[in-house]
Amino acid sequence: MYLDNTIRVARKELHWECDYRREAESMVKFGEHLANDPVFVVPRLVSELSSSMVLTAEHMEGAALKEAVNYSQETRDYIGTGVMRLCLQELFEF
């Protein structure tokens, strides 16, 4: 029974992940939530190039998080604090 429920939830979540219109709405909403955030920036949706089968966002420059192992401890602390703050905001504010 546990496995059946896990498969049912996975199917539902996969369906949501493949619903690009829903993802686009979520992207815009997330961008609105973080519009004045001093750390995080959400790429802008390019709606004229998006559809039910394609999700297009502006290109943003940045570094992969895995590169943080090469950063100073101060920088890693800054990143970790920002990520933790964002996670807590998603849970309790959004």
C-alpha positions in Angstrom: 0.0 0.0 0.0 2.9 2.4 0.8 4.4 1.8 -2.6 1.1 2.4 -4.4 0.8 5.8 -2.7 4.4 6.7 -3.5 3.8 5.9 -7.2 0.5 7.9 -7.2 2.2 10.9 -5.6 5.2 10.6 -8.0 2.8 10.5 -11.1 0.9 13.6 -9.8 4.2 15.5 -9.2 5.6 14.5 -12.6 2.4 15.7 -14.3 2.7 19.0 -12.5 6.4 19.3 -13.5 5.4 18.8 -17.2 2.7 21.4 -17.0 4.7 24.3 -18.4 1.9 26.8 -18.1 1.6 26.0 -14.4 5.4 26.2 -14.1 5.3 29.6 -15.8 2.7 30.9 -13.4 4.8 29.6 -10.5 7.9 31.2 -11.9 6.2 34.6 -12.2 4.8 34.3 -8.7 8.1 33.3 -7.2 9.7 36.3 -9.0 7.1 38.5 -7.4 7.8 37.1 -3.9 11.5 37.7 -4.4 11.3 41.0 -6.3 13.0 43.0 -3.5 15.2 40.3 -2.2 18.8 41.5 -1.7 20.3 38.1 -2.6 18.2 36.1 -5.0 17.0 37.0 -8.5 14.4 34.9 -10.4 14.9 34.9 -14.2 12.1 36.7 -16.1 9.6 34.5 -18.0 9.7 35.1 -21.8 6.0 34.5 -22.3 6.0 35.1 -26.1 8.4 32.2 -26.4 6.7 29.9 -24.0 3.8 27.5 -24.5 2.3 24.4 -23.0 5.3 22.5 -24.2 8.1 25.0 -23.8 9.1 27.2 -20.9 11.5 30.0 -21.8 13.3 32.3 -19.3 15.8 35.0 -19.7 19.5 34.0 -19.6 21.3 34.8 -16.4 25.0 34.6 -15.7 26.2 32.9 -12.6 28.2 30.1 -11.1 27.2 26.5 -10.3 26.6 26.0 -6.6 29.1 23.1 -6.7 31.8 25.7 -7.2 31.2 27.0 -3.7 33.8 24.4 -2.4 36.4 26.7 -3.8 35.1 29.9 -2.1 36.2 31.4 1.2 34.4 30.3 4.4 32.8 33.7 4.6 31.3 33.4 1.1 30.1 29.9 1.8 28.5 31.1 5.1 26.8 33.9 3.1 25.4 31.4 0.5 24.3 28.9 3.2 22.6 31.6 5.2 20.8 32.9 2.1 19.6 29.4 1.1 18.4 28.6 4.6 16.5 31.9 4.7 14.9 31.2 1.3 13.9 27.7 2.4 12.2 29.1 5.5 10.5 31.8 3.6 9.1 29.2 1.2 7.8 27.2 4.1 6.3 29.9 6.2 5.7 33.0 4.1 4.9 32.1 0.5 
